[in-house]
């Protein structure tokens, strides 16, 4: 009987000192989740120009990064304005129409798309469709500066007044 206890203790001690990995517990392996695969390539698109084909450039350094999240109701019009510095907008939900006026072009963006806004060109936005528009804007500006210049009350021939 004593030799069985010594043999069992020796086997236990040998197993504890082994450099081999322990056998997996079959119950534990069955309940453990499988590791998630790494994304193949998280880059979706690279941008090197604005929606009106202007080359991207950052403002003078140092600069600040402004981040804004906003929701607009269906039919809302984002009044005519322009930006002096880079502005990138992620459309979280909804449908946005951006109209630039020099050159005069309409651009449509929906959920999941990026808008690289025109720099120093008058444009306006309009919420299209029946759902709210949710946007996240990221802007690079000199410290303490804003990045939107509104068109002061537009006369009938302003760049943001559609013809006839």
Beta strands, then each sheet from edge to edge (+ up, - down):
strand 1: 63-72
strand 2: 77-82
strand 3: 87-93
strand 4: 95-101
strand 5: 104-110
strand 6: 114-116
strand 7: 123-128
strand 8: 133-142
strand 9: 149-150
sheet 1: 1+ 8- 3+ 6-
sheet 2: 5+ 4- 7+ 2- 9+
end
